């Protein structure tokens, strides 16, 4: 027969195992949902304003969701690192986050970085959602990679409508020589010429600062279309104004941002604009007010994209366990979401989530549809 000492020992061991099991289960239950953010808030020229706004929009959404008891009772922990638009650095950050945190999913910014991180996400079997990343290659033949941003293809109907309304027949395009710029140029050229128009383009490297010759080349065109980052556009549009060009000028939705649209050279420029700048669209006003109160600056479409993305995923997970596979399956099934951009639709099997835009122009520093 087992002695009293042995019985006591066995009982103690059993109790200890129960406590360990219960503690481990409780600890796992209380673990936060980790989201990895690899976002360029700086670039080789200094601050990447769009990345800063995107990060802050994500942070606001995290705070609001956590204030509503998180996702299925679990709080969100947003793990962010700036990769400085350096693809190698971004890749190293991803691998480190995988080892240290194993996030539920990742968010990235900018096409060059997202293209590299997409390969990492596909290899590791984790969802990556790219924002402010219009390169058409990011989501091609991908299982785990998604994009929440507009592309040259999704914005094409707005540009064609503007060109028709402005009676443009001969268009000059000044564009950045990367996936972003070339995709806009090739889409406009192909579609506009199919409709009987004429398109001529000239490209520039990311380091270019002098656009005098590019502008002079197109002064006899019916209109000029400029594609680049905010820093490029401010210089190109000033050059166009200084040259006395009075005909229509078109550009990209970056000009909608409050950080740039007050510049005098932007007055009268046409572009696609998301609904968050429509003063009659009340749904975005609450988010804009919360953002202004939290960060002391105006809301814009970069911040809105980060904010809305987390809202979408939070809603999708409302009745599902927050696992990597469930995130992928839910996104693969598609959805309809009414948020700060209006009605956003992802068709089943599609990996590009774009938000609706309308033809607009800058007038006296404001977006007019």
SULLIN-V725402 format. One record per residue. N is the residue number from 1. SS is DSSP state (A for helix, B for strand, O for the rest). PHI is phi in radians with two decimals (999 if undefined). Layout:
n: <N;N>
ss: <SS;SS>
phi: <PHI;PHI>
//
This chain:
n: <1;2;3;4;5;6;7;8;9;10;11;12;13;14;15;16;17;18;19;20;21;22;23;24;25;26;27;28;29;30;31;32;33;34;35;36;37;38;39;40;41;42;43;44;45;46;47;48;49;50;51;52;53;54;55;56;57;58;59;60;61;62;63;64;65;66;67;68;69;70;71;72;73;74;75;76;77;78;79;80;81;82;83;84;85;86;87;88;89;90;91;92;93;94;95;96;97;98;99;100;101;102;103;104;105;106;107;108;109;110;111;112;113;114;115;116;117;118;119;120;121;122;123;124;125;126;127;128;129;130;131;132;133;134;135;136;137;138;139;140;141;142;143;144;145;146;147;148;149;150;151;152;153;154;155;156;157;158;159;160;161;162;163;164;165;166;167;168;169;170;171;172;173;174;175;176;177;178;179;180;181;182;183;184;185;186;187;188;189;190;191;192;193;194;195;196;197;198;199;200;201;202;203;204;205;206;207;208;209;210;211;212;213;214;215;216;217;218;219;220;221;222;223;224;225;226;227;228;229;230;231;232;233;234;235;236;237;238;239;240;241;242;243;244;245;246;247;248;249;250;251;252;253;254;255;256;257;258;259;260;261;262;263;264;265;266;267;268;269;270;271;272;273;274;275;276;277;278;279;280;281;282;283;284;285;286;287;288;289;290;291;292;293;294;295;296;297;298;299;300;301;302;303;304;305;306;307;308;309;310;311;312;313;314;315;316;317;318;319;320;321;322;323;324;325;326;327;328;329;330;331;332;333;334;335;336;337;338;339;340;341;342;343;344;345;346;347;348;349;350;351;352;353;354;355;356;357;358;359;360;361;362;363;364;365;366;367;368;369>
ss: <O;O;O;A;A;A;A;A;A;A;A;A;A;A;A;A;A;A;A;A;A;A;A;A;A;A;A;A;A;A;O;O;B;B;B;B;B;B;B;O;O;B;B;O;O;B;B;O;A;A;A;A;A;A;A;A;A;A;A;A;A;A;A;A;A;A;A;O;O;O;B;O;O;B;O;B;B;B;B;B;B;B;O;O;O;O;A;A;A;A;A;A;A;A;A;A;A;A;A;A;O;O;O;O;B;B;B;B;B;O;A;A;A;A;A;A;A;A;A;A;A;A;A;A;O;O;O;B;B;B;B;O;O;O;O;O;O;O;O;O;O;O;O;O;B;B;B;B;O;O;O;A;A;A;A;A;A;A;A;A;A;A;A;A;A;O;O;O;O;B;B;B;B;B;B;B;O;O;A;A;A;A;A;A;A;A;A;A;A;A;A;A;A;A;O;O;O;B;B;B;B;B;B;B;O;O;O;O;O;O;O;A;A;A;A;A;A;O;O;O;O;O;B;B;B;B;B;O;O;A;A;A;A;A;A;A;A;A;A;A;A;A;O;O;O;O;O;B;B;B;O;O;A;A;A;A;O;O;O;O;O;O;O;A;A;A;O;O;O;B;B;B;B;B;A;A;A;O;O;O;O;O;A;A;A;A;A;A;A;A;A;A;A;A;A;O;O;O;O;O;A;A;A;A;A;A;A;A;A;A;A;A;A;A;A;A;A;A;A;O;O;O;O;A;A;A;A;A;A;A;A;A;O;O;B;B;B;B;B;O;O;B;B;B;B;B;O;O;O;O;O;B;B;O;O;O;B;B;B;B;B;B;B;O;O;B;B;B;O>
phi: <999;-1.24;-1.20;-1.05;-1.11;-1.14;-1.08;-1.11;-1.11;-1.08;-1.10;-1.08;-1.09;-1.10;-1.10;-1.05;-1.08;-1.09;-1.11;-1.08;-1.11;-1.14;-1.14;-1.12;-1.15;-1.15;-1.08;-1.13;-1.11;-1.59;-1.13;-1.28;-1.49;-1.63;-2.10;-1.60;-2.00;-1.96;-2.23;-1.47;-1.69;-2.32;-2.50;-1.04;-1.83;2.33;-1.41;-1.67;-1.00;-1.14;-1.19;-1.07;-1.14;-1.05;-1.02;-1.18;-1.12;-1.10;-1.09;-1.10;-1.10;-1.03;-1.09;-1.22;-1.15;-1.10;-1.17;-1.77;1.34;1.26;-1.88;0.91;1.46;-1.82;-1.32;-1.66;-2.02;-1.60;-1.79;-2.02;-2.47;-1.46;-1.81;1.06;1.01;-1.82;-1.13;-1.14;-1.10;-1.06;-1.11;-1.12;-1.08;-1.03;-1.08;-1.19;-1.09;-1.05;-1.28;-1.53;-2.18;0.78;-1.05;-1.12;-2.76;-2.08;-2.17;-2.26;-2.36;1.26;-1.10;-1.07;-1.26;-1.13;-1.08;-1.29;-1.15;-1.03;-1.11;-1.12;-1.10;-1.10;-1.17;-1.62;1.17;-2.44;-1.22;-2.09;-1.98;-1.66;-2.19;0.87;-2.46;-1.48;-0.97;-1.17;-1.45;-1.04;-1.81;-1.17;0.96;-1.91;-1.78;-1.94;-1.81;-2.23;-2.29;-2.05;-3.07;-1.42;-2.18;-1.01;-1.20;-1.24;-1.54;-0.94;-1.03;-1.17;-1.13;-1.12;-1.15;-1.13;-1.11;-1.18;-1.10;-1.50;1.01;-1.50;-2.04;-2.24;-2.00;-1.86;-2.13;-1.88;-2.40;-1.19;-1.51;-2.57;-1.00;-1.06;-1.16;-1.18;-1.17;-1.19;-1.10;-1.15;-1.18;-1.11;-1.07;-1.09;-1.27;-1.19;-1.28;-1.09;-1.52;1.76;-1.48;-2.18;-2.32;-2.21;-2.23;-2.45;-1.97;-2.44;-1.35;-1.09;-1.54;-1.15;-2.27;-2.08;-2.08;-1.03;-1.12;-1.07;-1.20;-1.02;-1.11;-2.00;-1.16;-1.64;-1.27;-1.26;-2.83;-2.15;-2.01;-1.94;-2.22;3.10;-1.37;-0.96;-1.10;-1.20;-1.11;-1.04;-1.33;-1.06;-1.19;-1.16;-1.11;-1.10;-1.16;-1.09;-1.37;1.40;-1.26;-1.81;-1.49;-1.06;-2.16;-2.08;-2.70;-1.78;-1.20;-0.98;-1.22;-1.22;-1.08;-1.03;-1.26;-2.22;-1.22;-1.38;-1.07;-1.08;-1.23;-1.52;-1.05;1.57;-1.30;-1.70;-2.93;-1.28;-2.35;-1.26;-1.25;-1.11;-1.60;-1.41;-1.11;-1.58;-1.54;-1.21;-1.04;-1.37;-1.13;-1.10;-1.10;-1.12;-1.14;-1.10;-1.14;-1.09;-1.18;-1.35;-2.01;1.20;-2.67;-1.28;-1.22;-2.53;-1.27;-1.21;-1.07;-1.08;-1.12;-1.13;-1.06;-1.24;-1.03;-1.16;-1.10;-1.04;-1.18;-1.04;-1.15;-1.12;-1.51;-0.94;-2.06;-2.26;-1.27;-1.36;-2.10;-1.04;-1.14;-1.13;-1.01;-1.10;-1.11;-1.12;-1.20;-1.08;-1.34;1.42;-2.89;-2.16;-2.31;-1.80;-2.48;-1.20;-1.66;1.72;-1.45;-1.88;-2.13;-2.00;-1.27;-0.96;1.51;-1.46;-2.07;-1.92;-1.80;-2.01;-1.80;-1.19;-2.36;-2.24;-1.07;-2.68;-2.62;-1.55;-2.31;0.92;1.40;-2.14;-1.50;-2.02;-1.49>
//
